[in-house]
Amino acid sequence: MKFAALVVCLALAPCAAIGQELERLKYQQPGLKVDLGVGLWAWPVPCDADGDGDFDLIVSCPDKPSNGVWLFENASGDTAAHKSPAFKPSRKLSSTVHYVMPSYIDGQLRVLTPGAEHPGFEKTGLTQRVTLPVSAKWYVPQGKQPKGPKVRHNQWRYVDYDGDDALDLVVGIEDWSYYGWDDAYNAAGEWTHELLHGFVFVFRNQGTTAEPSYAEPFQVEAEGKPVDTFGCPSPNFEDFDGDGDLDLLCGEFLDGFTYFENVGSRTKPRYAAGRRLTDARGQRLAMELQMIVPVAFDWDRDGDFDLIVGDEDGRVALVENTGELGDDRTPTFLPPRYFQQEADELKCGALATPCGFDWDGDGDTDLVSGNTAGYIEFFENLSGPKVEYPRWAAPVRLEVEGKPFRIMAGPNGSIQGPAEAKWGYTTLSIADWDGDALPDIVLNSILGNVVWLRNLGTRSAPQLAAPQPIEVEWDKPQPALAWGWRKPQGKALLTQWRTTPVVYDFTGDGLPDLAMLDQEGYLALFERAEREGRRVLLSPRRAFVDERGAPLQLNNRTAGGSGRRKLCVADWDGDGKFDFLLNSANADFLQQVAAQDGQWVFKNAGTLAKRNIEGHDVSPTVVDFNGDTIPDFVGGAEDGRFYYLRNPRSK
């Protein structure tokens, strides 16, 4: 997911009027419960962190801007009686790094990162470090693909693998060197590289636990072949079937779990072929998102090992062990239940893409947001107009035809390959697209298909229809992207992925137009016009230029590096001309300085604020919570939270 800073072909100038500092929006609703969450990527460490006898939850989050080790204190008591406690808002223990993994040795928590152990983790996070006698970069990738990362997840844990009373070192490796990174589909949409590999290695301890001496690593095998998951193996060696030896349970980069039964003994492990886990109903056990991290832990103190699972969007779930074995002696589990916390800061999954709009028609500004998971979530403003810091309701996922609307890439919808099957990256605008005085949603996603969701309800109770393509009256065949297997179909607009479709009456004729990146990364205007009683979109023109007269090319990269630009339109400086806010460290102010010959001229007046909240990107919108008719800024960040900034013109 991570990508280098994108090219903006505009001269960068310091912003002449930086406003107050960015603030996270808070629910301000005592008693409200919402999903527990950190930022992008949740690495859970369940433990009794405060020594009061119940289990708390520590979560490591390596993203930006929410990097940290976060303690969620259990406010409900013993998890034997309260399996789904309400947690208090998080408290930061330290900054963090990638791949924080717990081990539970004789009732004690020991936490490792690649090449290091961290004593006192439950009190001080990663502030203490002891270097281990194995290099963090010991693994040599074996694949031949030159593009992309070679190793991502690098998961270290202690376990007495062979029952000799000396702690061995177990490492799960996610090897990307076979997969490459992107743009490897053939014309039929078939992935031509290998898939992700997730291997498990053991460094056998030839010394003692107190004075370890690790042998060269060997690869764990099952049924005579290397254990190989779809990336991110998160190895858990525990006695899941109650026969006295250690079985192996793994996660993966996607959403599922694989179980390898130990059919050998405690001192001579031998593993059967992997079996996919199912829940108590016989359905495939899967998390809602991907990049999952399961940790085996007896959460409810009933004598079997449950799974505490971190999800990509920062949430953490309990996957409870039923205590029952299937006919093939595979443990069964209940479906995931996401933990709850006392509501603190608004959060919409990860890489939130908010749009400020009065969605329910009650006169105040709400927030409607997309995210990595491909949902659209509605945050209702409960305070009414002219309240700068409103109270908020818990998010509600918007529905289409009675089900939560969700876009997912599936096996070949993402240019970056099948590893991104469950991502959607919805990004949207809200406007009356069809002229019936009801707000509709126009959106883009991981697919690059620009569609709209027609509002069939009322102003106070919107109801969304199934997506329809945004169609363009092309004056010549629609140009195809220079990469990927998906090609334009008829009039339907197919453009760069993960970039905002901006709906606004740019031409001033009373019809909503569309502005967004075209196939080459230029910001293009798709003008709306009346033709024979129909509203149509005309072929795009590059009507937005810099002070030299050059069209604004907001991204000149291709394939996985394309798109990714988030923007909104507003008269930010109050001069009567529309401007753009464009994703950057927070948002760049693209100030309109002239309009001539059917073009609009912009200069980059710099960022809106000093603070850098950019991880992958920041998605800007404007709001008017305080009702002064001056647009203020809200940015959706990688951590899923909303960052508010009052316009410096606002008193």
N, C-alpha and C positions, 0 to 999 in steps of 0.2 A: 503494500500500500504506500509506503513512504516514497516521496519523490522530491527531487531537487527543486529549488526555486525556479519559477517560470519566467520567461522573458517577456517584458512589457516594453514595446517599442515606443516609449515616451521619455522625454527628458525628465529626470526626477529633481524636483525642487523642494526645499523645506516648506512645510505647511505654515502659512502665515498666521493661522489662528488655531492652535491646538487647544482643545477644550479641556474639561475636567478629566480626571483619570477614569479608566474603564471600571465599571462595577458589575458584578454578577447579579442577575435578577434573582430575588428570593421569593419563595411562596408566601411568607408572612401569614401562615395559617396554622396556628398551634393545634395539635391534634390530628393534622392530616398525615396520612401514611402514603408513601410512594415507593417505587422500586429502589432498593439500595443500589448505589452506583458510584464508581469513580469515573475516570475519563476513559479514553480509548485503551483497551486491553486490561483485563482484570486477572491478577495472579493471586489466588486466595491462600491465606494461611490461617486456618481455624485453630484456636487455642484459647486457653484461659489467660488472657493477656494481663488482667488486673488482679489476678489471684483471689477472686471472690467466689470461686467454685463453679461458675457457669462458663459456657463457651462464648467467647467473643469472636470477632472476625477481623483479621488484618488483611488488607488488600494492597498489593504492590501495583502501581500504575506508572508505566514508563513513558507516558505520552507528554506532549506539550500542549497546553500550559498547566496540566494537573499532575505533573510528575511528583511522585512521592510514595511513601509507605503510610497508609491511612488506617487508623484504628477505628472500628465501629464497635462501640461498647454495647453489649447485650443488656437491654433494659427490661427484659421479661423474666429472667431467672433460668432455672435448670432446663436445658433443652430436652431432657427426658420427658418433661411435662409440657414444654413449649417448643415444639419442633421448628416452628416458624416465628421466632421472636421478633419484636420490633426493636431495631437498633437505633441508638442515638446517632445524630449527625457525626460525620467522621472528624477525627483529630489527627493532624499530621505528625508522624514520628521522625521522619527524615526524608531526604531525597532518595531516589532509587535508580536502579539500572535494570536492564532486561534480565528475565529468566530467574526470578526469585522463586526457590522451591523449598518447601518444608520437608523435614524428616522427623519421625517420632520414634525416639530411641529410649526404651525403658521409661516411658511416661514423660520424657523431656523433649522439648522442641529444639531442633537444631536446623538452622537455615543456611542453605548454600546458594551461591551464584557461581558462574563458571570460574573455577580456579580459586575460590575463597569460601570461608565460613564466616558467619557473622554472629558472634556471641551477643547475648542480651537483646536479641532482635525484638522480642515482644515489648520491650520497654523503650528501646532507642533506635529501632529500625536498623539501617545499614551503617550506623556511625562507627561501629567496630568491625574490624576486618582481620582475619587470619589467613594468610596465603597457604594454599594446599600444595603438596609436592607433585602436582600434575598441572601442566600448562593448560590454560583456558582454551588455547588454540591447537590442541593436540591432534584434532581430527583433520584428515586430508580428504577433501571432496574427491569423488571418483568419476563424476560425470564429465561430459565434454562440452556442455553448452557454455558459450563465452559470456552471454548477457545475463545480467541480474545478479542477485546475491548467491553465494555458494553455501553458506550455512546461516540459518536464522535461529530457530529455537535450539537451545543448547542447555539441556536441563539436567542438573546434577542433584543426586540424592544419596544418602547413606542407607545401606541395608546389609544385614548379615545374609548374604545371598546363599551361602552354602552351609549355614548352621554350625560354623566352627568357632563361634563367639568372638570373631574379629569383624568389625564393620568394614564392608567392602564399599566401593564407590560405583554407583550406577549412573550412566549418562545417556540421556535420550538426545538424539541428533536429528534435526530436520535438514536434509540435504537437498538443496535447490539446484545443484549443478547438473542434474539430469533434465530438469524442467525448463531452464532458461527463465525468461521473464514474460515476454509477450509476443504477439504477432506471429504465432506458429500454427495457425489453422490453414488447412487446404481449402479449396474452393467449395467443398461440401460441408465445411464447418467441423471437420475432424481435427483434433489436436495431433500434431505430428511429432512432438517431443514426448519424452517419458513424463509420467506424473511425478508428484512429490513423493519422496521417500522419507520414512521415519524409522530410524534404526535404534536399537538399544544395545549398549555396551556395558561390560562389567570390568572394572579394575579390581581384581582379586587382591585382598590384603594378605600378604605373606608374613606380616608382622603381627602387631596387636592393635587393639583399638587406640590405646594410649600412644603407641609408637608405630604408626602404620608404615608399611613398605609395599607399595602397589606394583603388581606385575603389569606387563603389557596387557592392554585391553583385549578381550575377546567379545565377539558378537553373539548375542543371545539368539538361539534358533528355536523354531517351533516346527515339529514334524520334519526335521532335517533341513529346513530352509531358514534363512535369516528372518527374524521378526521384522516386518516391513509394513508400517501403517502409512496412511495418506498424510505424511508430515506429522509434526508436533506430537510425538508419542506419549509424552507425560507418563512415564512408567510408574506404575503402582504395584509393588510386590507385597501382597498380603494373602492371608489364608481366607479366600472368599468362599470356599466350599466346605470349610470346617474339618478337613481331613489331616491337619497338622503340618502341611507343607505350604510353601509360598507360591501362590499363583501370580499371574501377571495380568493386569488390566491397563489398557492404553486408551488414550484419546487420539485425536487427529487434528489436522488443520481445518477440516470441515466440521461436522457437527455430531459425529457418532463415536461409538466406543467398541473396542474389540477385546475379547477375553481369551486368554491363553491358559488353559488348565495345566497345572503341574501334575503330570502322570508318572513322575519319578518319585523322588523322596525329598525330605528336608535337606539332606546332605548331598544328594545327587539329583538336582532338578533336571527334569526333562519335560518339555512343553508340547502339548497337543496343538494342532492347527487352530488358528484363531477363529472365534465365533463372534458374530456381531451380537451385541446385547439387545434385548427386547425389554419392553416394560411389562407390567403385570397383565396387560390386555393382549400381549403377543405382538404389539406393534413395535417397529424399530425404534429403539431409544435414541433420541436426537435432541440436541439443543436448538434454541430458536435461531441462533446466529452461528458463527463459526470462529476459528482461532480459539477453540475451547481449551481450558486447562483444568482437568479433573484431579482432585486430591482425595484419596481414600482416607476416611476418618469416621469413627463411630460417633456421629453427631448426636444421635438420640439415646446413646448409652444402652442399647439393647443387645450388645454383644456381636453385632455384625458390622461390616464396613459399608457405610454410605459413601456417596460421592459429593464433595463440595466443589462446584464447577464454576470457574470464571468464564464469562462470555466476552466476545470481542467488544461489545458496546459498554463494558464497564460494570455490568450487572453480575451477580453471583447467585447461583441456584443450589438448592438442596435436591439431590437425586437420591431418594431414600431406598435402601435395600429392604425388600419385603421379608428377607429371611428364608425365602423359599428357593429351591433349586428346580430348574426345568428338567425335563426328561433326559436331557443330555448333560445334566449336572452343571448347567450354567446358572449363575445367580440372576434373579430377576429384580427389577427396580420399578418404582413408581415414576411417572413422568416428572420432569423438572418443575420445581416450585421456586420462583425467584424471591429472594429475601426482601423484606421491607424495612424502611427506615423512617424515622421522623422527618417530615418534609423540611428541606432546607433550601437548596438552590435548584432552580428549574433546570431540567436536563432532558434532552431529546436524543437518546441513544448516543451515537458518535457521529462526528462531522455533521452537526446540525445545520440545516439550511432554512432559517426562519423567514417568514414573510409577515410583516405587520399589516393587519387588516381587521376591520370589524366584521368578523365571520358570522356572528349570530345576530347582527343588526340591532344591537341594543345601545349603540351610540358611543362605545369605547373601543380602544384598539386591543385586539386579541393577537395571539401569535399562532400561526399555522406553519409547521416545519416538517421537512423531510429529513432523512438520515441515511447512514450506511445500509441499514437493514432493508430500506426500500419502502418503509411506511410513510404515511403522512399523519402527523399528530396535531391535535387542536388543544391549545392552552387558553382556557377562557379567563378573561379579565373579569374579576368579580367586584371590582371597586367602582365601576362606572367611569364616566369621563372626568378629566381634570384632576386625576390623582397620579402623581409622577411615579410613585412606587406602589403599584397595585397589589392586591391580594390575588392569588391565582388558584384555579382549580387544578387537580391532578390531570395529566394529559389523557386525552381520549383519541384513540386511533380512528381516523375517518374510514367509513365503510362504503363499499360499492356492492350493491345487490345483497345486502345483509351480512357481508363478511368484511373484515378489515382489509382495506386496499393495500396491496403489496406488490412491488416489482422486484423480481430476482433475475439474476443473469442466467441461471441454469448452466448446463454443461458447456455452452459455447457462446453465451451472450456478452462476456467480458473479453475485451481485446487482450487482457493479461492472463487469459487461460482458465481452465476448469477449476483451478483452486479458488476462484472467486464466485462460485456458483450461488451462494446465498446472499451476495451483496446486491443492492439496488441503487444506492446513491441518488435518491430522489431529490430534485431541486426545482423550485416552482415559483410562479407568480399567480396572483389572484386578480381577476378582472371580469367584467361582463363581456365575455367573448362573443356571445350570440345575440346581444342586444335585447334581452328580455327583462332587464333591470334586476337580474339575479347574478351574484358573483359565481363565476366558474373558476376552475383551476387549470392552468396551463403548465405542463411539466416536462422535464427532461430527466434522464436517468443514466445508469450504467450502459444502457442499450444505445443511446444516441437517437432514439426515436422520440420526436417531439409530439406529444399528445395533449388532449384536453379532456377534462372530466366535467360534463355538463351538469349544472345544478337543476334538478327536476323538482326541488322542494319549494320552500318559501323563503322569504328574507330572514325570518327568525329561526327556521328549521331547515337548513340545507340538506338535500339528498342528492348524492352523486351518481351519475350514470356511468356505465363502463367506458373505458377510455376510447376515444376516437382519434385518428391521426390528424395532425395539423397539415393541411394540404396547401400546396403552392401552385399557382398557375405559372409553371416554368415556361420561359420564352425559348428555351432550348433544353435538351435532356439534362436532368439534374446531375451535377457532377458527383462522382463517387469519391469517397475517402480513398486516399492513396494507400491504405493499409486495411487489413481485416477481410473477412470473407463475406460479411453482410453488405448487400448492395441496395441502392434505392429501389423502392417499389412504387411505380406510378407517380402520383402527385405527393405522396406522403414524405414529409421532411425527415431526412436522416442526416444528422450532423455530428459534431464532436461530442463525446460523452462528458457527463458530469459538469455541464456548463449551464448557467441559468438562462431560461427564456424570459426576457424582459418584455412585459406587455405595457404599452403606454401610447398615448396619442401624440407621436412625435411630430406629425405633420400639421396638427391643429385642425383637422377637418371633422372632428367628432367621432372618428372611428379608431378603435384600438389597433395599433400596429404591433409588430414583433421585432425585437432586436436581440441578436445572439451571435455566437461565433459561427462562421460558415465553415466549409470543409477544409479551408486552409488556415483557420485560426484568426481570420479578420472579423472584427465586429461589424456585422452587416445589418441593414435595415430591410425587413420584409414589410413593405407598405401595404396597408389595407385599402381596398377600393370597392366601390359599388359597380357591379357588372350585371346588367339584365336582372335587376332586383335581387341579386345575391351579393353577399360580402365575400370577397376573395382576397388572398394574399398574392402580391405580385412577386416576381423574381427578385432576389436580393440585390441590393447595391451597397457598395462600401461608402456609405454617406458620412461616416464619422472619421475625422482626420485629425492629425496633430498640427502644430503651428507651422510646420514645413509643407503642409498639404498632403502628407503621406497617410494612407488609410491606417487606422489603428489595428495593428496585428497584435492581439493579446496573448497569443501563444504560437510560436513557430515550430513546435516539436510535433512528432508524429507518434502513432501507435499509443502505447500506454502513457506516454508523456503528453499527449494531446489534451484538448479540452481543459477541464479542471478549473476554469475561471468562473468565479461567482461575482455577480454584480447586481446593482439595483439603480433605479433612476429617481432623482429628487432635485428640487431646487435648493441645494444645500446652503448656498450663500445668499439667497434672498434677492437675487438681481432680476428675477423674472424669467430666467432661462434655465432649462433643465440641465442637470449635471449627472454624472455617474459616480457611484462609489464602487470600487473594484477591490477584490481581495488582495491583501498584502500582509504585512506584520499585524495589522488590524484591518484598515481599509484605506486605500488611496483615494483622494479627492480629485477626480477628473473634472476640472472646471471648464465649463463652456465659455469661450471667450469671443466667439463670433459665429455668425451663420451667413453663408454666402453661396450662391450658385447651387442650391440644393444640398449643401453640405453643412455640417456642424463642426466647428473647430474647438479642440480641447487642449488644455495643458494640464500636466500633472502637478498639482499644488501640494503634493506630499501626503503623508499619513495623517489620520485624524487624531491620533494619540501617540504617546511615547511608548507605551507598553506593547511588547510583542506577544501576541496570543496565538500566533500561527503555528500549527503543527503541519498537517497536510494543507489546509487552507482555512480561511475565515469566510463565512458567507454573510454579506451585509444586507440589511434591510433598514427601513426608516419607520419610525413610530411617532405618535403624538400623545403619549400618555397624559401629559399635563394640560393638554387642550389649548396651547398657546398658538396653534397653527404653524409652528416652526418645526420642521422635521428633525428628530433626534435619531441617533444611531443605535441599532442593536446588531451585534455580530454573533453568529453561531460558530462555535469553535470546534476543534477536533475532539475536545472532551465532552461535547454534547451540550455544553452550557451556553447561556445567552449573556453577552457582555453589553452593558448599556453605557452610552455616552451622550450627555446633553450637548446639543448644538451650542457652540460658543456665542451664537446670536441670542440664545434664550436667556432670559433674566432669571 
